[in-house]
Amino acid sequence: MSAYKEEEYLMLSGIQHFAFCKRQWALIQIENVWQENYHTAIGNILHERVHDSTNFEKRGNIIISRGMPIFSASLGIRGECDVVEFVKDSGGVKIHGRDGKYVPYPVEYKKGSPKKNEVDILQLAAQVMCLEEMFLTNIPYGYLYYGQTRHREKIEITKEIREKVSAMFCEMHMLFKRGHTPKVNPSKSCNSCSLVNLCLPVLCKNKSAKDYIENMLNEE
């Protein structure tokens, strides 16, 4: 697969929206529609705390980087890791200005508890794939830390999950290039979506949520 140009890069975090609901992702990324709710606000606060420091911190054989920018030309994405732990390992890679070799492991912070679906795992896998491409190394796993349980889970990044991530970003690029917002059937999960009030009124109509909002504002 040929590399994407930088101007074609999509947001890495979008894979979580896409996995939850393709329409939600398109409303945010294609139509630039967003609305906060309780869940998104709490999540933002947690991530702000994690990203308080962008400096490297050393703890024994581990170097910790917070808010580290990452990208993948092959996937056509860019984003930021909450935390990357560089663990000293003879099978790792050199880091400028540091002795020895290290393997980078991403740690993604989530406000709630572990989910039954793969949404969080897909985002973590995308981070692993970016780091592998940037550092030319193999990273077998990463970590998910949940604020509600105050516990981190070690997640193996399998071949199957990597293939799923690649396929999803390929579809996202296709939809973004077409400027197409998919329609979906309403479900119970819609109730937890911050965009429910902007999305549902136009689900069965042939106009975009962005146009709907603009018409509502003009009427006022």
Buried (B, 14 or more C-beta within 10 A) or exposed (E): EEEBEEEEBBBBBBBBBBBBBBBBBBBBBBBEBEBEEEEBEEBEEBBEEBBEEEEBEEEEEEBBBBBBEBBBBBBBBBBBBBBBBBBBEEEBBEBEEEEEBBBBBBBBBBBBEEEEEBBBBBBBBBBBBBBBBBBEBEBEBBBBBBBEEEEBBEBEBEEEBBEBBBEBBEEBBEBBEEEEBBBBEEEEEBEEBBBBEBBEEBEEEEEBBBEBBEEEEEEE
